[in-house]
Amino acid sequence: MTDTPQGVKPGQPTRRPSFLQRLWKELLEPIVFAVLITQFVGTVVGVDGVSMMPNLRHHERVFVPKYETWLHKIGIGDFHRGDILIFKPPAAAETRSFLGLWNYRPFLIKRLIGLPGDKIRILRGVTYVNSKALDAAFITDFWKQQGCWDTESRIANLATNSGKSIMPDQAEFTVPRGQYFVQGDNRTVGGSEDSRFFGSVPLRDVAGRATAIIWPIMRQENAKYDCNWSGGDPATATTFSGKSVLNWRGMGRPAVFDTVPNP
């Protein structure tokens, strides 16, 4: 005895799905579902480079909840100082070409330092927000240990500068309305190109906030940075040693950012 599809009388021929129905079910529906999930629910972003060392390593993967970004863009909630953001830099700062066919702006990942209205100063490698010095020991202790914490260069002594960017020299920078001042955790000379070079980032260009590292599952606990590294393959900038430890962890905001006064 054979099963008869519900709603079909015995002996009645079964109607085969049309080409368009099969195309939707087998190809388009999964793609549309995946796009909706990655655009409005959450996605995974790869870290390319060492500008967020020591907290994020080259080729790690972070989870980004996209829904909260959309809520922020319609005026519900906001990002906070200390968050790690994924965003597009200004077109004048960095534009790449895809096979010479079209230009695009690559996504960057940096830490949110200043909110709209905040006044930013940088002196001898220390960042001041609204005249409050950030105790960035969670970053600078590592760079002191490596022997290459930058306290002397232009980017270590100016809020914005024209050394290699579109920004003029400014000892103090006030973050415009609807924008954010971002900075990489890599505090070596040339370790990060961020708001010190290209200015603040509009909310519209923010793709989301990194909330957790999800890959690789394990990592070696010790990292040694080559202070003489000057670009090229990011994999050659750092060597790792020691035992393997669990790498899954949340990307919470360092407590120091809770002490920053409002402007």
Buried (B, 14 or more C-beta within 10 A) or exposed (E): EEEEEEEEEEEEEEEEEEEEEEEBEEEEEEEEEEEEEEBEEBBEBEBBBBBBBBBBBBEBBBBBBBEBBBEBEEEEEEBEBBBBBBBBBBEEBBEEEEEEEEEEBEBBBBBBBBBBEBBBBBBEBBBBBBEBBBEBEBBBEBBEEBEBBBEEBBBBBBBBBEBEBBBEEBEEBBBEEEBBBBBBBBBBBBBBBBBBBBBBBBBEBBBBBBBBBBBEEEBBEEBEBBBEBEEEEBEEBBEEEEEEEEBEEEBEBBEBBEEBEEB
